[in-house]
């Protein structure tokens, strides 16, 4: 067993020993399908703490021919796959952790040469007749080993993009590194000595113009994870199971950590956050707590036209349509609002709806991080508005309809650039922003099927909250009384049939000519 060549299965065994282990070995089934085919080059990009390294160690443990990993895997999902025993511990594995090499090389400029020197040293010990003493090129060493012995390698590169993140302004180093990867993973000899190439990172592979630097790779990203969607994070079924096992409230878990959504599997949750919440028996901010909010603040403070308005809209629960295709997949070639938001998708701060090509803030945990980031300079008007939202909620609960109307007027006036009124949809956006702070006590549901129609916005109290439920009906150039009448006539309160406490019926209107909001609030008990 070596450090880089055939590293063994010990680190994956630690994952299996942990109090929480969620079986993601189905990923191996896919890798066995593409093994030694034209699709054998795979790059998986995910945010921090989404299990990238654990998956890489799992693959190493499965393929490493110096191990006996049968007992590890045979009871897991891969154990029932027809390819399980055929490929189990049948390959030479080369495992390269780029973050490790950067940390131990002494200087970023020497990473590429240091990496090759250390790995070649191990290869020479294992293949003394194939790797000469003077060899300094890793691709050449692997080609010679393949030529003389016929051996092929499963090459696993963890944190492939480390240099593009940590040495983001060193273009010379990045260029040298890309040329090294091209020699290792994109050449005729590489095709012969590579059985499988699997790379992980936060960023997708760097683009030069419109062309990927390694265009032979199939990429699975936060924009489009494709057939590997269920391995991005924890699925809803997996989170339900953990909540049952640890006696935790699933709806709270959903509020805090859900929001990443892919068509193939539905909801996907942040793994690190879910695990920490289960083990600590408390919901809170765990994933974003692994790094400071300055990383987020640096990008949302960029002075691109429409960026601030887009962030405000998403804080209010809205979505923004973007084009992620122009992003160059690095942290310096950021030239537009869409580039910033695409980068934030890859970093996990935003989610993306591929079908609608829209981005949004996924959950409470990430929303809290945005709020932290905007409180420190440059966003004073937004901070003031968010704080005012607490007063607005209080006025609503007290039944002070005039204060509510004034508060919504102020939100609209302060943010006319993004909240320009045209219809009830625009009014709905204003309301969700105005009631931003309510998200800590409520689940806000737009267009909820209720009674004989759809309630515009329903505020459902979360389990820990003692606040009343609210049904908000919006009208454009109509009366607030008419909004209340519609709630009653269409029996919208029926959607809260299991809710036995006080319900607020809130009718809000906007008169375009008068340029003012009106509000009526009625308090009723369930069933009356």
Secondary structure, 3 states (H helix, E strand, C coil): CCCCECCCCHHHHHHHHCCCCCCCCHHHHHHHHHCCCCCCEEEEECCCCCCHHHHHHHHHHHHECCCCCHHHHCCCHHHHCCCHHHHCCCEEEEEEEHHHHHHHCCCHHHHHHHHHHHHHHHHHHHCCCCCCCCCCCHHHHHHHHHHHHCCCEEEEEECCCHHHHHCCCCHHHHHHHHHHHHHHHCCHHHHHHEEEEEEEECCCCCEECCEECCCCCEEECCCCCHHHHHHCCEEHHHHHHHHHHHCCCHHHHHHHHCCEEECCCEEEECHHHHHHHHHHCCCCCCCHHHCCCHHHHHHHCCCCCCHHHHHHHHHCCCCEECCHHHCCCCCCCCCCHHHHHHHHHHHCCCEEECCCCEEECCCHHHHHHHHHHHCCCCCHHHHHHHHHHHHHHHHHHHCCHHHHHHHHHHHHHHCCCCCCCCCHHHHHHHHHHHCHHHHHCEEEEEEEEECCEEEEEEEEECCCCCCCEEEEEEEECCCHHHHHHHHHHCCHHHHHCCCCCEEEEEEEEEECCCCEEEEEEEEEECCC
